[in-house]
């Protein structure tokens, strides 16, 4: 997200990713403590599949466009 965000918001999106990873780790440890490992594994699998499927609708990043020599589209 930080790669395609406006310049004024790019640092916010980059920081948000680090915070989200840390929060997700803490949440998964807590869920693992509170529930059965099988349920936790199923829940993590579902969220991973949703994340992978959502990548199909994301726009191409400027970095990818430049690497494909589509500089006009990258702007």
C-alpha positions as CSV (number, residue, x, y, z in Angstrom):
1,X,0.0,0.0,0.0
2,X,2.8,2.4,0.8
3,X,4.1,2.1,-2.7
4,X,1.0,3.3,-4.4
5,X,0.0,5.9,-1.7
6,X,0.2,9.6,-2.2
7,X,3.5,11.1,-1.0
8,X,2.0,12.8,2.0
9,X,0.5,9.5,3.3
10,X,3.3,7.1,2.3
11,X,5.0,7.0,5.7
12,X,1.7,6.4,7.5
13,X,1.0,3.4,5.3
14,X,4.6,2.0,5.8
15,X,4.3,2.4,9.6
16,X,0.8,0.9,9.6
17,X,2.2,-2.3,8.1
18,X,4.7,-2.8,10.9
19,X,2.1,-2.1,13.6
20,X,-0.3,-4.5,11.9
21,X,2.3,-7.3,11.8
22,X,3.1,-6.8,15.5
23,X,-0.6,-6.7,16.5
24,X,-1.3,-9.7,14.4
25,X,1.4,-11.7,16.1
26,X,0.1,-10.8,19.5
27,X,-3.4,-11.6,18.5
28,X,-2.4,-15.0,17.2
29,X,-0.5,-15.9,20.4
30,X,-3.5,-14.9,22.4
31,X,-5.9,-16.9,20.2
32,X,-3.6,-19.8,20.4
33,X,-3.7,-19.6,24.2
34,X,-7.5,-19.3,24.4
35,X,-8.5,-21.9,21.7
36,X,-7.7,-25.2,20.2
37,X,-4.8,-25.3,17.7
38,X,-7.0,-26.8,15.0
39,X,-9.5,-23.9,15.1
40,X,-6.7,-21.4,15.0
41,X,-5.1,-23.2,12.0
42,X,-8.4,-23.1,10.1
43,X,-8.9,-19.4,10.9
44,X,-5.4,-18.5,9.8
45,X,-5.9,-20.5,6.6
46,X,-9.1,-18.7,5.7
47,X,-7.5,-15.2,6.3
48,X,-4.6,-16.2,4.1
49,X,-6.8,-17.3,1.3
50,X,-8.8,-14.1,1.5
51,X,-5.6,-12.0,1.3
52,X,-4.3,-14.0,-1.6
53,X,-7.6,-13.6,-3.5
54,X,-7.7,-9.9,-2.8
55,X,-4.4,-9.4,-4.6
56,X,-6.2,-10.0,-7.9
57,X,-7.9,-6.7,-7.7
58,X,-5.0,-4.6,-6.6
59,X,-3.5,-2.1,-9.2
60,X,0.0,-2.6,-10.5
61,X,2.6,-0.8,-8.5
62,X,4.7,2.0,-10.0
63,X,7.8,-0.1,-9.4
64,X,6.3,-3.0,-11.4
65,X,5.2,-0.7,-14.2
66,X,8.7,0.8,-14.6
67,X,10.3,-2.6,-14.6
68,X,8.0,-3.5,-17.5
69,X,9.0,-0.2,-19.3
70,X,5.5,1.3,-18.8
71,X,6.8,4.6,-17.4
72,X,3.8,6.6,-18.6
73,X,1.4,4.4,-16.7
74,X,3.7,4.6,-13.6
75,X,3.1,8.3,-13.2
